[in-house]
Amino acid sequence: MEEHDAPGTAPDGAHLAAAAHTGPVAASAIDLRNAPATEVYRALEEMVGHAAYPCLGAKSVYRRHGVAHLVLRDMDDPGTTVVLLRHLRAFGEHALTPGIFRSFIVSFRAPAHSDEAAFEESLFSLLQRLHDNDALPWAEGVDADPGSPHFAFSVAGTAYFLVGLHPAASRVARRSPLPTVVFNPHVQFQQLRDQGRYDGMRTRIRARDEHFQGSVNPMVADHGESSDARQYSGRYHGPDWIPPLSVRSPEPDGRRAEG
């Protein structure tokens, strides 16, 4: 089930996303479902490194070897949950070092999602299983209510901003050759704000994405404006959409209440 884990070193960047591009090596031309796990990593790295790829933070993380990458068989297989949770727990122990920026990526060989709705269903099912198997309290500094504008997903006590990628994504910068989820430690965005770098990087990335796609991403929002969960899958949602994630309420001492 578990195939590859490649932890990186300390990069300087905000977040990571992998996407197909129209450059020399398009993801659609590569069948990675049966390729070695190192080839999956290389394909994502090449796509992010393409000159037109919009996310500057992603480029920096890869360039400075700040990616921890894991390849698993099936995104919908409950058996992947324990493996992924173990790796995220280990990653989170080093993700909060001031000034060090990292991203954790997990890619899945299956299923082959036919559209954005199918990927979103797999994604939130995976997140629900991770949460249900996570015994540690929700991360401090963010809300556990998926509908809150201050929500961030928590795994093993670390808050993350997630980026879902898959071949059927409507946004070009979200198209990856395999279903993929990027876990970006939430604290890194705050560190960029503290350094006075966040606003400028955000503006440049959004401008590059608009140029790359030909239109503004309607789901982009800053933390505190709307729930981060609305952006996880990349699928468009209206204002009344409720994230399909059930989070248990913590007990007064910080432990998880049984629900």
N, C-alpha and C positions, 0 to 999 in steps of 0.2 A: 504494500500500500504506500509506504513512504519511500521516496526515491532519491531526493536530493535536497540538501540544505547547504547554502553557501553564504554564511554570514560575512558582512563586509566590515570596513573600518569607518572612521569618522569623516562624513562628508559635510559640505556646507550647502544646505538647500532646504526647501520647505516640504515638498511632498512629491510623490511618485505616481505616475500613471503610465501605462504602456499602451501603444496604439498602433494600428495598421497605418501605413502611409502609401503614398503613390510614388515613392522613390524606387531605387534599383531592386530592392528586395521587399516586395509586398507580402504581407502576412498570408493573403489568400493563396499565394503560390507555394506555401510551405505546409506540408502535412506533418504536424508535430504530435499527433495523437499516439504515435508509436516510436517517435524519435527519442534518443537519449535525453535525459533531463538537462544535461549541460547545453543541448541544442535549444531547448525551450528558453533557458536563461539568455543564450546568445541572441536569439531572435528578438526577445523583448528589448535587450540592450541596443541592438541595431536600430530598432524602430524608434526608440526614444532618442537615439543619437542622430536621427535624420534632421537635416538643417531646418526643415519646416515644422518640426514637431513643436507644439506651442508651450509645453510646460517647462519653464526654465529650472524650476526646482527639481523636477525629475531628471533633467539632464545633469544637474550638479550632483545629485545623489549617485547616479550611475558612474559619472566621471571620477568621483572620489571614492568609489567602491563601498558605498554605504548601504548596499542592498543585501538583505537576507532573503534567499529564495528557496521555496519548497515546492516540489511537484508531487501531487497526489492523484490517485486514480479517478475517483468519482465524487463530484461535488454533492450529489444527493445521497451518498452512502453514509449512514450514521456512524459507520466505523471510522470515518476520517476525522470525526470530531475530537476524539481523545488525542490523536496524533497532532492535529493542528493546535489544540489547546496547549499541549506540552511545549511545542515550539514557540508559541506566542508568549507563554509564561517566561521562557528563557530569554526571548528577545526583549521583553518588557523590563527585565532586570537591568538592562544596559541602555534602555531607550531614553532615560531621563537625565543623562549626563549633560550638564549645561554646555552649550556651544557645539555639541555633537549631534548631527542630524542623520537619521537613518530611516529606512522604510523596510517593512516586511511584506514580501509578495508570496502568495500561494497561487499556483496554477493547477488546473484540473484537466485531465485528459477527456473527461466526460462529465455531463452529457453534451450533445451537440444541440444547443438551444436554437429553436427555430425563429424566435423573435425576442424583443425586449421583455415582454411579459413573462415568458418562460424563464429567462435568466433571473429576473427579479424574484420570481417565486423560489428558485433555487437559492438565491443569495439570502433572502430573509429566513428561509428554512435553516440554512447553515448558521446564521447568526443566532437564531432561536436555540439551536442545539448547543452552540458554544455557551450561551448564557445559562442554559439549563444545567450544564455540566460544570460551570464555574462556581467554585465554592467561596471565592474571595469577594469582599465588599466592592460595591461600585466605586469607580475612581472618584477621588475628591476633585472638587472644582467644576464639575459638570453635572447636568441633570440626568436622572435615570428615566424620566418620562420621555418616550420617543416622540411625543407631540410638542415638546417644549423647544423654544428657540435656542435654549442653552443645552440641549441634549448632545451627548457624544457617546458612542458605543464603548463599553468597558469590557476588557478581557484581563483577568488576573490582576485587577487593580490598576490597570493602565488605560487611559482614555485614548481613543483613536478616531481619526477622520478616515473614512473608507472610500475607496474608488473602485467601482466594479467595471470590469472590462470584458468584452466578449465579441465574437465575430459579427453578431447581428446588431450591434449598437448603431443608433442613428447618428450619433456624433462621431466623426471620423477619428478624433483623438481618443475615443473609447474603444476602438476596434482592435482587438488582440487576436492572435491565432488560436488561442485556447481560452476558456473561461478562467478569469483571473480576478483576484481580489487583492487590493493594496491596502495595507494597514499603516497609516501615517500617525505617529504619536502626536496627540493633540497639543502637548506642551511645546512642541517645536514652533507652532504658529505664534504662540504667545512670546516665545523667545525672539522671534523675528520682529514682533511688535515692539518689544522692549528695546531692540537694537535700532528701531526706526527704519527697518527694511521692508516690513510687510506690505505697506500700501503701494510702494513703488513696484515691488515684484508682482503683486496682484494685478495692478493696472497693465503691466507689460504682458503678463500671461493672458489676460482676457483679450487684449488687443490682438495678440498673436493667434489666439484660438478663433476669434471672429474672422481674421484674415484666412486662416487655414480652412475653416468650415464654410465661410461665406455668409454666416449669420451669427447673431449673439446667442449664447447658450441661455435658454429661458429659465433653467433650473439653478443657475449660479446665484449664491447668496453668501454673505458673511455670517460667521457664527454669531448668534444673537438676533439675527433677523428672522430666521425660520429654522425649523429642525434640520440638522445636518443629514438626518436619515432620508430626507427628500432627494438628496443628491447621490446617494450611495449607488443606485443601479444605473443611473444615467437616463432613465426613462422619464418622459414628461408627465407631470401631474398637476392638476388644478389645485386651488387653495384648500379644498375640502378633503383632500386625500389624507388618510390616516396610515402611518407606517404599520405594517403587519408584524409587530414585534411586541411580545408580552414580557414585561420586566417585573420581577418580583420586588415587592416593597421591602426595604431593609428594616431590621429590628432596631430598637433604640441603641443597642450596643454596637451597631454597624454590621452585624451578621445578617445573612440572607434569611428572610422569613420563608417558610415552606408555603407554596401556593399551588 
